[in-house]
Amino acid sequence: MSLPTQDQWIRKAQQQFQELIDYLITHSQQQTRIDRVERGLFSLLLALGRTLLEAFIAGAGLGDAGLRIPSGDRTLKRSQKPRRRWYRSIFGKLAIWRWVYAPGSKKKIEHVPTDARLGLPRGEYSYVLEDWLERLCVTEAFAEGVDGLASLLGIKASVRTAEELNRQMAEFAEAFRFEQPAPSADEAETILVATADGTSVPIRAVDRRPSPERDESQAGDHRPGTTRRAYVGAVYSIAPFVRQPQDVWDELFRDQAAPRRPQPQSKRLWTEMAETETGNNTGSARVFVELAWDVSRRDPERQKTLVCLMDGEQKLWDLQQSWLGRSVPILDFFHVLKRVRDVSKLVEPDVVPRREVWVSEQVRDLLEGRIETVLRRWRRLRRLTKTWPKSSRDTLASALGYFSNNRHRMRYDVYLAQGYPIGSGVAEGACRHLVKDRLDGTGMHWRLAGARAMLKTRALYLNGEWDEFVEYRIQQEQQSLYHTAA
């Protein structure tokens, strides 16, 4: 068969380049508005890029290695005629013709010299197009990502294709993470913080089965498993920030600006959902395995102070004991503050200023390490609430149980004096930004495999590791396909 040569494609590209120059001169003379020229130039540049890519493909040839080639103890035969495969690039869909080799005419193709020479991907989509499409899809809904790519490049991909590409990329995420070097830390960053939190992801009916990590907010829902728990873990280093309880109290109740505090450094996020239902394969357990591994890499000699900062979910604290037992356990103070405010609405339901005074008194005691004083006060209060509605009594009982179970994690006067953080904003923000913003949009319901894949790729994107991850994935696939690095 006769195909255009590389020289012919180059001559066409030269003609297209001249058309670019002519276009520029013409619209300069016509004083066309610049944005219209910009759009026109981009369209012409895409056409030129397609031609140049065709020229590059033609330069690779058809890959004719002879009628027969040895392969171990067998012989591979060349196909009777060149075979076509499609290649979807950022410049459009291209046909690549080449000879293929197999043990027989109806046997599986085992060697394609041109594919190896060009480093073609396993599927039709180019690595660049896949990168750009998935970069859009990890930040917004698949349909919006597909539409965004179409509006930029005029390339139409289906939502199903975008979803499948994301799942394929996610297969490489864990291996990539384990091969990354531990981030370097400044000598001043003597505190290592591990934090975790969970949130819900809406799951499609086919995957709605009861789970030990079902969202607690769905406990009264007659449809078991309408959501599944996603757990986010983070590790970061930070310098000590010594404060007095009064400093925090002033910041909360006097709107007094806090001193400039050190910021978390070298933060890395990871997230997991339950794939199976037992042992260390639950999402929360897998997150703690990841946290322990990250901590051990960052501080193999255990020279840093390790802090574990979380809310009151008992399952997470049980895992902390198993995986991060040497850490200083700290209950997130802002979850504590929320409980105090919930109770304050029962104590002072009508007068807001008096309610704030009551809250400030409880907070001062807690910050100064007087958790037992607060517990005694609230227990006396409980004895006086027999006339309260049941819901109010339950709120107070729940807060009392929360504080009692976590009293050994509420030594805030000690933590502040040591310069430890007492707020788990990193995990809270990660749950919202990493999980909720992408997976809990209006009308979204996920298959479990798709949700897990999106969480893994989105975490790498938010960690700032996307470019390295894409290159890693390419190298791994090329090694698998052609037994050589790309």
N, C-alpha and C positions, 0 to 999 in steps of 0.2 A: 504494500500500500504506500501511497505517496503522501508524505506529511511535510508541511512547511519546514524549512531548515532554520537553524538559528540565525543565519545571515538574513534570511527573508523577514523574520520577526524583528530583527534589529532595524532593518530598513523601514519597516512599518512604524516602529517606535520613533525613528527620526522624523518621519512625516508627521506623526502626532505631536512631537515636540515643536515642530514648526507651526502647527496649528495653534498650539498654546501661545507662541509668540505673536502670531497674527491676531489671535483673540484679544491678547493684552493691548496691542497697538490700536486695534479697532475701537475698543471700549474706552481707551484713554482719549482718543480723538472725539468720541461721542460724549465724553464726560459722564459716563455711567456711574451711578451710585456705587460706592465701594463694596457694600455687602453683596450686591448682585454679581459683581465681578468675582468676588470671593467664592460664591456658590458655583459659578460657572467654571472657575479654575479648578475647584475641587473635583467636579464631575469629570473634567478632561484629564486631571491627574490620575483618577481612578482608572480611566480607560488606558492611559499610558502605562500605569503599573501592571495592568492585566497583560498587556502586550509584552512588557519586559519579563514578566514571570513566565509567559509562554516561551520566550526566547531562552530563558534559563532551563526550562524543562526540555526544550529541543536539544540544548547542549548536552544533556545527560544521555541522549541517544535511546535506542530501544533495548539496550542491554543484551545484545546478542553474544552469548558465550559459546556458541557452537550448537550443533544438533544434539549433542549429548554431553553431560558433565558428570563426573563421579561425585558421589555423596556417601561417604563411608563405604560399606560393602555393596552399595547399590548404584544404579545409574539413573540419572534424571534426564528426561527427554524434553526437548523444546516444543512448545505448542506449535500447531500447524500454521497459525497466523498470530500477529500481535493481539493482545487482549487490552481492553480499555478499562480504566478505573476512573472514577470521578474524584475530583479534588475541589473542595469548597474553600476558597481562599477569601481574604478580605477584599479582593478585587473582583470576585465573582466565581462562578462554577466553571472549572476547567476539565477537559478530558486529557488523560495521560495514557498514551499507548505504549506498550512494552511487551517483550517476550517473557513468557513465564515457563517454569520448569517443574515437572512432576514425574512420578514413577510411570505414569501411563496417562492416556488421554482423558480418562474419567476418574483419575486419582486426585487426591488433594494436592494443591499447589504448594511446593516446598521451598522454592527459591525464585526470587524475582530481582535480578541485578539492578534494574533501574530504581525499584522501590528502595533498595538498600542505599544506592548512590544518592538519592534525593532525601533519604531519611523521612519517608512518608509515614504519617501516623497510622494507627490501626484502622481507624474509621475514615469517613470521607472528610470530616471537618479538619481544617488546618489547625496547627497548634496556636497560631496567632488568632484566628477567628474564634476558636474555643476559649482562649484566654480572655478576649475582649467581651464575648458574650457572657461568660460566667462572672467576669468582673462586674458586669451590670446586674446579673441575677443574684449575686450574694448581697447586694445592697438594696434591691427592690424586688417586687413580685416578678415571677417568671414572665408573665404576659407583658409587663412594662419593660423588662429587659429586652425581650424579643422585639417589641415595638421600637425601643430606643435604637437598637442595632439597625433595624430596617430604615429608620429615619436618617441615620448617619451614613450608612453605606449602601442602602437600597437592597440589602440582602435579607431575605425572608427565611426565618427558621421557625419551627413549630415549638410551642410550649413543651410538648412531650420530648422533643429533641433536647431542649435546654435542660429539662429535668434529668434526662438520661446522662447527658454530659456531666452534670454535677455529681451524680452518683459514681460515675467512672472516675472522676478526679478524686473524690473522697476516699476511694480505695487506697490511695497513696498517702493519705494525710497522717495516719498514725506512724508509719515508717519514717516519713519525713520528720515528724516531731522528734522521734527518738534519735535521729541522727544529727540534730542541731546542737551546736556547742552551747555550754552554759554561758549565759550573759555575764559580762564582766561587771563588777561593782566597785564603786569608790570606797576607799578605806573608811570614810565617815559613815557609810551605810552599814551599821553594825547590827541592824535588826532585819530579820527575814520574816515576812508575813505570808501566811497561807490562809486563804479564806474560801468559803464555799457557800452556795445558796441554791435553792431550787425554785422553779416556776413551772407553770403548766403550758402545754402545747396541745392545741386541738387536733384530734386524730380522727381519721375517717372510720366509718362504721366497720369496715372489714378488719381493722386492727384494734377495734374496741373490745378488749378482753380485760378482765380484772387483773390488776397489777399491784404488787406491794408498794409501788412508787406512784400510785394514783394521786392526783391532786387532792389535797385535803378539802379544798373548797367545794369539791364535788361529792362530799360524803353523803349528802342528802339527795343526790340525784339518782333516780331510779334506773338510769342507763349507765351501768358500770363501765368505767374506762373511757368516758367521753373525752377525757384529756389524759395525757401521760406526763410524768414529771421529767423535766430536763434539769440537770444539775450543772452548774457552772463553777469551776474552780479557778483560782488565780494565785500566783506567787509573785511577790515583788520584794525589793529591798528598800529600806528607808533609813534615814539618819534619825537618831533619838530627838525627841522634841519635849523637853521637860516643861511641865506646867503645874500650876497650883489649881486645886478645885475651883477657887474663886475665879480664875481666868476663864474656865469653861462656863461657869454660872453667869458671869458678866456677858459673855458672848451670846448665851441663850436668852437672857432676860433683860439685858440692858442695851442690846444691839451694839455692844462695844466691839469694834473690829479686833479680830484676833491677830496676834503677831504673825508675820509671814512664816508659815510652817513648811518643812521640807516636803517635797512631792515624791510619791512612789516612783521608783526607778526600775527599769528592766522588767516591766510587768508583762507576764504572759498568761493568756487565758486558755482554758480548755473546757469542753462541755461534753456531756454524755447523756444518753437516754437508755433506758433499759432495753437491751436486745433480747435477753432471756430473763428468767424470773428468779434465779437462784444464785446463792453464793456471791462471788465477786463479780458477777456479770450484771448486777443491777447498776443503774446509772450512777447512783451516789457512791457505791463502792469503787467503781472504775475511776471516778473523779479523784477519790482519795489515793488510789494507787498512783495516778498521775501526779498528784500533789507531792506525795512522798518521794517519788522518783525525781521530780524537779528540785525539791529541797536538798536531796542527797547530792545531786550534781553541783548545785550552787555552793553548798557548804559541806564538803565531804569530811572535813576534820571537826565539824561541829563547833566552830569558833564563834559563830554568830548566835545572838539570842533569837530563838524561834518563837513566834507568836501565832496562835491560831485564833482568828477573829471571826465570829459567826453570830447568827441569831440563835433562838432557843430550840431549834428542831433537834430532838433528842437523838434521832438516828444519826445525824451528822456528828454529834459529840461522841457517840459510841465509836464511830469510825475514826474520829480524831484520836481516841485512846488507843485504837489498834494500829494506826499508821503513823501518827505524829505524837506519840505519847510524851515526848520530851518537851513539847511546846507549852508555852504559857497560854492557858485557855482564857479568852476574854469574850464576854457577852457583849454584842454590839449595843452601845449605849443608846442609840436612837430607837432601837426596838424597845428598850426599857422606857424611854421617854414616851413612846406611844402608849404603852400600858398605863403609865402614870396619868396621861391625859384622858384615857378611856375611863379610869376610875374617878377622875376629877369631875367628869360630867354627871356622875351619880351623886357625889358629895355636894357639889355646888351646881345644881342643874340650871339655875336661873340667873345668877349674878356672875357675869364673865370676869370682872376684875377680881372678885374674891376667889374665883376658880384659879386664876393665874397665880395668885398669892399662894394658894394651897399647893399647886404644882411646883412652884419655886421652892417651897419648904421641903417637899419630898426629894426634889432633885439635889438640893444642897446636901441633905443627909446622905444620899446615895453617893455623890461625888466625894464626900469626905469619909466614905467607908463605913457609914452607919446603916448597913443593910438590915441588921437585926432590929434596930430602932424602928425602921419603916415596917418591918414585918409585924412587930408587936402592935404598932399603931393600927395597922390594917386588920389585924385579928380582932382587936377591940371593936373596930368599926363593924366587922362582920357580925358580931354579937348584937349589934344595934339595928341590923337591917332586916329583921323578921317581917316588917311591913312592906319592904321593897318588892317590886315585881320580880318574878322568877328570873327573867332575863338579866335584870340588874344584879341580883345575887350571883348569878352564874358568871357575869363579867368580873365581879370582885373576886370570886373563888378562883377563876382562871388566872387572874393577875397574881394572886397570892401563891398559887401553885407554881407559876412561871418563876417568880422571884425565889421561892423556897428551893426549887430544883436547881437553880443556877446561882445561888448565893456565893459559891466558891469561885464563880467566874465574874464576880461583880466587885472586886477589890479596886475600885477606880482610883482611890487615893494613892495606892501603891503603883498602879500602872502609870498614872500621870507623873509621879515622882521619878519613875524609871525612864520616862520619855516614850512609852509605848503608845501606839494609836489605840483609840477606843471606839472608833466608828468604822463599820464595814462597808463604806460607800463604794469600794471597788467591786465587791461581789454584787451589791444591790444594783449598781449601774450596769454591770455586765449582764445581769439577768434581763434588765429592761432593754439595753441596747443590742446585745448579741442575740437574745432569744425573742423577746416580745415584739420588738420593732420589726422583725423580719418574718416571724412564724405565727404571729397572732393577729394578723390584719383582719379586716372585716371579711367574713365569709370563708376564711381559710380553714381547710381541714386537710391534714397531711397523712400520707402513708408513713408508717414508722421508718422504713428504710430511707425514704426521701427526706424526712425531718432530720434523721441522724446525719445524713450526708451534708445537708445544708448547714447544720450546726458546726460540723468539723471544718468545712471550707470557709465559712464565715469567720470562725475563730481565727484561722490563719490570716485571713484578710485584715481583721481588726488588730491582729498582732503586728501588722506591718511586714509579714513574711510572704506575701502573695507572689512576688516575682521569683523569689528563691524556690518557693513551692512549685510553681509552674515549670521552672527549669529542671527541678528534681524529677518531677513526674515525666517530663520528656526524656530525660536520660534513662530512667528506669524502663520506660516503654521501648525505647530504641534498643536497649540491651536485650530485652525480651524478644523483640522482633528480629533483630539482625545480629545479635551477639557482639555488639560493639557500641561504644559510646557515641552519641550523636555529635 
